[in-house]
C-alpha cells in the first residue's frame, strides 16, 4: 500500500480507505444505499489525495480551498484537475468503472430506500478498481 508524502494527501488517503472499509461492512449487512454512498465518498477522497500528491506543497492551500462546494464532489472535475496538475489520464480499462461510480452523488445522503444488492456490489467492485489504480499512483 502506498502512502502519499504530503500530510494533506495522507489525510484524504486515510479517509478514503476508512470510508471504504465502512462501505464494505455496510454492504455485508445489506445496508446498500449507505454502502454505496460511503464507497462513492471514498472515491472522491482518493481522487483528492491524488491531486494533493502531485502538486507542490506551496500550492496545497490553494487546492484545499477549491475542494469546497458542489464541483469538489464531481469525479470528472477532480480527474481533470489531476491531469492539469500533472497526473496521468484514467486508463481506458477503468472508464466503465468510472462511469458506474459517476452515478454517485452527495444527494444520496437524503435518499431513503435500498439499492439492489447486486447493483451495490457492482458499485463497490468499480470503486475497488479505481482505489487500486489510485494506490498505484501514490508512490
N, C-alpha and C positions, 0 to 999 in steps of 0.2 A: 504494500500500500504506500502510495506516495504521500508526502506531506509538504504543502507549499511553504516556502521560506518566509513569506510575508505574514506578519501576525494577523492582519485583517483577512487575508485569504484563508488562513488557518481557521479563523472563526466561522466563516461561511462553509468551509470544507467540513468541519466537525458538525456543524448544524445539519448539513446535507446528510451525512452518514447517520446521525442520530434520528433525524426525522424519517429516514428510510427504514431504519430498524423498527421504529414505531409503526410505520405503514405495514411492514411485514407482520407484526404482532396483530394489528387490527384485521388484516386480511385473514389470518389464521382463525380468528373468532368471527369471521364473516361480517365485520363492520366495514363493508366495502366502500361506501362513499367516503368515510373518514380515511380509509387506507389510500384511496386514490388521491384525495386532497393532500395528504402528507407526502405521498410519493411525488406528486407534482411539485410540491414546495421544495422537496429535496433536489429535484432537477434545477429549479430556479437557483437554489443556494449553490449548487456545484458550478453552474454557469457563472455566477458572480465570483466564486473562488477562482475560476479560470481567468477571468478578466483581471482580477486583482493580482494574480500571479504573473501576468505578462507586462503590467505597467510598471514604470519606475516608481519607487517609493514616494518620490516627491509629487506624483500625480494621484496617489491613493485617496487623498482627501477630496479631490475633485470627483473622482469616480464614485466614492461613497455618497457624495452629495447628489449625484444623478441616479443613484439607486433608490430614489424616492418617487412616489407617485405610481400611477397605473402602468406606465410603459416599463417600469422596472420589473414587472411580472410577465412581460412579453418575451417569450423564448426567442422569437425571431429577432427582436431588437437586441437582446443580450448576445446572441450569436453573431449578429452583425457588428456590434461593438467589440466583441472579442476579436473578430477578423480585422477590424480597423486598427486595433491596438497591437496587432502582430500575430495573433493566433491563427492557426490553420482552419480551413473550412471543415465543416462536418463531413465525414466520409460518406460517399454515396450509399453504402450499405446501412447507414444509420438514418437515412431520410425517412423510410417508413416508420421507424420508431419515433423520430421527431414529430412526424405527422400525428401519430397516436397521442403522444404526450401533449401536443399542441391543443388538444381538446380540453385541457385543464384550464381552470380559471379560478381566481380568488372568490368569485361568486359562488363557488361550490360550498363554501362555508355556511351559506344560507340555505342550502338545498336539503330539504327533508327527503326521506325515501332511501332506497337502497339501489346501488348499481349492481347489475347482474354479476355474479361471482366470476363467470368466465371473462367478462369484459374487464373487471377489476384485475384479474390475474394477468390478462394481456397488457394492461396498462403498466402494472408493476414490472412485467418482463421487459417492456420497452424502456422503462426508467432504468432498469439494471444495465441495459446495453449502453445507454447514454452515460450513466455514472461510471461504468467500466472504461469507456472511452476517455472520459474526463480524467479518471485516475491515471491513465497512461500519459496524459498531457502534463500532469503536475509533478514533473520530476525535478 
